[in-house]
Structures are given as structure tokens and as C-alpha cells.
């Protein structure tokens, strides 16, 4: 069965168009409500969202779908994605939902689903929900007396804040640090500044005034320039950049340098190795992680296991093989001792613990390896399967031959946008740039010819 709705990270699209309409959201609620009716207990769903204007529309449609199947609904309001995962478990809910398009602009939105264990759904369960969405659900809906109820709960955000704070070592404090946190005008605009301040930091928050339209706009982990400027302006010790739903994080050191997810994984893995906390013999990352990370880990007797792109696939491998550190270069860091999904705030707290423990500034403590030159370019396509075109395949084969054993080439379609992502890395930066440009040019020519 071909996937019609779900991509690499739930369902995502332009709000109020295509597959991101109220009708579709209601069908998701009905289908997921039926799929997770297990046992005779009173079933419940929890729903969180980020700060997009369209969140109200999708939230109400999901409520209609879930309550029609007899599920009670707890509405969390704007909370980080990892808070939904944590509260799904904590509240013994049957399913959790996060309404967010993560780092995308405000006009997009999405639906991410979590099972009762707080983990994102498997491909098989997503396909089951898709099948239900295409069926006549009339005979599977609740009787009038069995309809679900919905209520808004406000205090559970603070339950998440306390949970995140408990992951920070008790014998440490942030009292000597001035920290700028960029909340991307998104889901963590309350939680992140509060947690950092309560742990003792001098906190300057930016990107913390959401208006429904400004999420991720010129701020957050996808555009950290405002954070870099603010760190310099207030002479902060470091900056923390979250994305719209706060499941990813990047760090800006006191000199304005950006520390990506690869460096953060290296930092945490080394620290946990020394404290005999690291499990699985290494780190799980994706094919996009830098070769420098792999070499750094290998030098310490650790492995870098690569999965396909998507934090869900990283988590699946971690669970199957006993790893407790994994993530993506983009800043999705999964620390399974503390969370079931990427958690920007908890990851930032672990990085802060490493910095405080080292006694060194962020610019020294966070720079664990010299990245191998890497080039990533995106090329938009209008349809079809460009990666199956013979001209593209020939260009790819030629690029791999040129790079040889001294580099890597990764080409893949985006799971959320009509883009082909072309990434190459190697010790020769000019060669890396040229092979990427050649492949991008061939793909672009296909669109022109069409």
C-alpha cells in the first residue's frame, strides 16, 4: 500500500490545503482512535501543539475525531514535542498527538503521533491508520452515551519542566552562566527560559513572543543569526537555539560559533563514556552526519552506526541495539536514558553539564573534532522520480568514482518537501563542491527540459 499521508515525521503540509485540512485531521483522530482502542478502560488521548495559527483549527478537528470514537482528550496547549511524548506516558494515555510542522514556516503544519509508550509510531501502525482513514468508519463510532469528553489542562507543562530539570546533575548549578535562549517563537517559549532560570542561570530569552505567524521566522535553530548577535551583545557564555517544536537544539558559543548536532553528540558520548554511562558501544546517527564525527568516535574505540534520515529511524535502531545516545546533525539529539524522542531542552541541559564539569568556555568544551568539508545543496523538482533518470544515475556514479574512499555521497528526496538533497563530503573541499554542483545541475536541467 502506497503511503498517502505519512512522511518521515508524521503528516505535514500547507495548512488548510491538500492533506492538512480539518476534514483530514478529523479522519486522523477517528482512525487513530479506533486503532488504539485496546481493552475495556476509558481511553484517552493527549494533544499538544506549537504556536502556529492553524493549530487551533487542527486541534479542534482532532478533538472531534477522537471523541467520536469514545476517547477522552486532554488538551495541553503550546508545549514542546518531547513534553507530549513524556506526558503520554505519565498520564497513561493511549495515544499522544503533537500538532506541529517543526522547523517549517508558519503556513505549514503537521500531525505527529505517539504510542502509549511515548515513542513515535512504527511504519506498520501508520499504515494501519491510513487504511482506517480510507474506510467507512460509521459502524465503529461510539454510541451517544459513550462519546468522549475534552478538557484543557494547563499545569502539565510544569510537570515537564520539573522532569527536564531532574536530568541535570544535582551537584551542579548554572549560577555562573549567562545564557541566551532562542525559543523560535515556538512551543518552548515558556518552558525553556523557566527551566534554565530555575537551575540558576542568568537567562536572556529571545524568540519568546509568538503571535501565530512568526514561528521560526528569522530565529531558532534554522536561523541562528539573531542568537549569535544577542550572545555578542550581552556577552553571554553561550546561546541555545531551539526549533518551533523544541525537539532539536543547536548551541552558539561565546565567540558566536555554531555547534551542530554532530559536535553535541560527540561531546555527550565522550562524557558519558568517561562516566561509564554510554551504552551500545557507540552512537547512532544518520547518513548525513559528518565523517569527522565517525573518526572522532573510532579514535575512542566507539562505533558510529548510520541509519536513514529521520530521528524515528535513529530511535528504532537505538531501541533494538541498546544504544542510549543518538541523533542527527540538525540537532535532534535522542538520549534514551531521559526521553523517547528528540528533546532540545534536555539535550541542552546535558551539554551544559559537560561545559560546567569541564570548567572551560563553550568554544573549547564543545569543539570535539574538526569537521570534514561537507556540502549540502537542495534542488526543487516538480514531479516524477528524478533519481531514477539515467542522466542523474550516471552523474551519481561519476561522483562516487571521483570521491573514491576519501569521501561520501548521499542523495535523497526530502520527506517533507519536493526537494532532492545532495550531500557530499571529503578531505578535498573543491572536489566536494564540484561533484555536488554537477549532480544538482543535472537534476535542475531535467526540470527545465520538462
QUIVEN-V917594 format. One record per residue. RES is the residue in one small letter. PSI is psi as a letter, one per 20 degrees, with the letter a starting at -180 (none if undefined). Layout:
res->RES psi->PSI
res->RES psi->PSI
//
This chain:
res->x psi->p
res->x psi->p
res->x psi->p
res->x psi->h
res->x psi->g
res->x psi->p
res->x psi->b
res->x psi->i
res->x psi->m
res->x psi->b
res->x psi->p
res->x psi->q
res->x psi->a
res->x psi->p
res->x psi->p
res->x psi->k
res->x psi->q
res->x psi->c
res->x psi->j
res->x psi->l
res->x psi->r
res->x psi->h
res->x psi->g
res->x psi->g
res->x psi->h
res->x psi->h
res->x psi->h
res->x psi->g
res->x psi->g
res->x psi->g
res->x psi->g
res->x psi->h
res->x psi->g
res->x psi->g
res->x psi->h
res->x psi->k
res->x psi->n
res->x psi->o
res->x psi->a
res->x psi->j
res->x psi->r
res->x psi->o
res->x psi->q
res->x psi->q
res->x psi->q
res->x psi->p
res->x psi->p
res->x psi->r
res->x psi->r
res->x psi->b
res->x psi->j
res->x psi->q
res->x psi->h
res->x psi->i
res->x psi->h
res->x psi->g
res->x psi->g
res->x psi->h
res->x psi->g
res->x psi->h
res->x psi->g
res->x psi->g
res->x psi->g
res->x psi->g
res->x psi->g
res->x psi->g
res->x psi->h
res->x psi->h
res->x psi->j
res->x psi->j
res->x psi->p
res->x psi->q
res->x psi->p
res->x psi->o
res->x psi->o
res->x psi->i
res->x psi->a
res->x psi->o
res->x psi->q
res->x psi->q
res->x psi->g
res->x psi->h
res->x psi->h
res->x psi->g
res->x psi->g
res->x psi->g
res->x psi->h
res->x psi->g
res->x psi->g
res->x psi->h
res->x psi->j
res->x psi->l
res->x psi->q
res->x psi->h
res->x psi->q
res->x psi->q
res->x psi->p
res->x psi->p
res->x psi->o
res->x psi->q
res->x psi->k
res->x psi->d
res->x psi->i
res->x psi->r
res->x psi->r
res->x psi->h
res->x psi->i
res->x psi->q
res->x psi->r
res->x psi->r
res->x psi->o
res->x psi->p
res->x psi->q
res->x psi->q
res->x psi->r
res->x psi->i
res->x psi->i
res->x psi->j
res->x psi->q
res->x psi->q
res->x psi->q
res->x psi->r
res->x psi->h
res->x psi->g
res->x psi->h
res->x psi->h
res->x psi->h
res->x psi->g
res->x psi->g
res->x psi->g
res->x psi->g
res->x psi->h
res->x psi->h
res->x psi->j
res->x psi->r
res->x psi->o
res->x psi->j
res->x psi->g
res->x psi->i
res->x psi->j
res->x psi->q
res->x psi->q
res->x psi->q
res->x psi->h
res->x psi->i
res->x psi->j
res->x psi->q
res->x psi->r
res->x psi->q
res->x psi->p
res->x psi->q
res->x psi->p
res->x psi->p
res->x psi->h
res->x psi->i
res->x psi->i
res->x psi->h
res->x psi->h
res->x psi->g
res->x psi->g
res->x psi->g
res->x psi->h
res->x psi->g
res->x psi->g
res->x psi->h
res->x psi->i
res->x psi->i
res->x psi->p
res->x psi->p
res->x psi->h
res->x psi->j
res->x psi->r
res->x psi->q
res->x psi->j
res->x psi->i
res->x psi->j
res->x psi->p
res->x psi->p
res->x psi->p
res->x psi->p
res->x psi->p
res->x psi->o
res->x psi->j
res->x psi->k
res->x psi->k
res->x psi->b
res->x psi->h
res->x psi->j
res->x psi->h
res->x psi->g
res->x psi->g
res->x psi->g
res->x psi->h
res->x psi->g
res->x psi->g
res->x psi->g
res->x psi->g
res->x psi->h
res->x psi->j
res->x psi->i
res->x psi->q
res->x psi->o
res->x psi->p
res->x psi->o
res->x psi->p
res->x psi->r
res->x psi->k
res->x psi->k
res->x psi->m
res->x psi->q
res->x psi->j
res->x psi->h
res->x psi->i
res->x psi->j
res->x psi->p
res->x psi->j
res->x psi->o
res->x psi->k
res->x psi->r
res->x psi->a
res->x psi->h
res->x psi->i
res->x psi->m
res->x psi->j
res->x psi->h
res->x psi->h
res->x psi->g
res->x psi->g
res->x psi->g
res->x psi->h
res->x psi->g
res->x psi->h
res->x psi->g
res->x psi->j
res->x psi->l
res->x psi->r
res->x psi->h
res->x psi->r
res->x psi->q
res->x psi->p
res->x psi->o
res->x psi->r
res->x psi->a
res->x psi->h
res->x psi->j
res->x psi->k
res->x psi->j
res->x psi->q
res->x psi->q
res->x psi->q
res->x psi->q
res->x psi->p
res->x psi->r
res->x psi->i
res->x psi->j
res->x psi->j
res->x psi->q
res->x psi->p
res->x psi->o
res->x psi->a
res->x psi->h
res->x psi->g
res->x psi->h
res->x psi->g
res->x psi->g
res->x psi->g
res->x psi->g
res->x psi->g
res->x psi->g
res->x psi->g
res->x psi->g
res->x psi->h
res->x psi->g
res->x psi->h
res->x psi->j
res->x psi->k
res->x psi->i
res->x psi->p
res->x psi->q
res->x psi->i
res->x psi->j
res->x psi->b
res->x psi->q
res->x psi->p
res->x psi->a
res->x psi->r
res->x psi->i
res->x psi->i
res->x psi->q
res->x psi->q
res->x psi->h
res->x psi->h
res->x psi->g
res->x psi->g
res->x psi->h
res->x psi->g
res->x psi->g
res->x psi->h
res->x psi->h
res->x psi->j
res->x psi->j
res->x psi->q
res->x psi->q
res->x psi->o
res->x psi->p
res->x psi->p
res->x psi->r
res->x psi->r
res->x psi->p
res->x psi->p
res->x psi->h
res->x psi->h
res->x psi->h
res->x psi->g
res->x psi->g
res->x psi->g
res->x psi->h
res->x psi->g
res->x psi->h
res->x psi->h
res->x psi->j
res->x psi->k
res->x psi->q
res->x psi->j
res->x psi->p
res->x psi->r
res->x psi->a
res->x psi->q
res->x psi->h
res->x psi->i
res->x psi->i
res->x psi->o
res->x psi->p
res->x psi->o
res->x psi->n
res->x psi->i
res->x psi->h
res->x psi->h
res->x psi->q
res->x psi->i
res->x psi->r
res->x psi->p
res->x psi->o
res->x psi->g
res->x psi->g
res->x psi->h
res->x psi->g
res->x psi->h
res->x psi->h
res->x psi->h
res->x psi->g
res->x psi->h
res->x psi->h
res->x psi->g
res->x psi->g
res->x psi->g
res->x psi->h
res->x psi->h
res->x psi->j
res->x psi->q
res->x psi->r
res->x psi->h
res->x psi->h
res->x psi->g
res->x psi->h
res->x psi->i
res->x psi->n
res->x psi->h
res->x psi->r
res->x psi->o
res->x psi->q
res->x psi->p
res->x psi->p
res->x psi->p
res->x psi->p
res->x psi->p
res->x psi->q
res->x psi->q
res->x psi->p
res->x psi->q
res->x psi->q
res->x psi->i
res->x psi->r
res->x psi->a
res->x psi->n
res->x psi->h
res->x psi->i
res->x psi->i
res->x psi->p
res->x psi->h
res->x psi->h
res->x psi->g
res->x psi->h
res->x psi->g
res->x psi->h
res->x psi->g
res->x psi->g
res->x psi->h
res->x psi->g
res->x psi->h
res->x psi->h
res->x psi->g
res->x psi->h
res->x psi->b
res->x psi->i
res->x psi->j
res->x psi->a
res->x psi->q
res->x psi->p
res->x psi->p
res->x psi->p
res->x psi->q
res->x psi->q
res->x psi->q
res->x psi->i
res->x psi->i
res->x psi->q
res->x psi->m
res->x psi->q
res->x psi->p
res->x psi->p
res->x psi->o
res->x psi->p
res->x psi->q
res->x psi->q
res->x psi->r
res->x psi->i
res->x psi->o
res->x psi->h
res->x psi->h
res->x psi->g
res->x psi->g
res->x psi->g
res->x psi->h
res->x psi->h
res->x psi->g
res->x psi->h
res->x psi->g
res->x psi->g
res->x psi->g
res->x psi->g
res->x psi->g
res->x psi->g
res->x psi->h
res->x psi->h
res->x psi->g
res->x psi->g
res->x psi->g
res->x psi->h
res->x psi->none
//
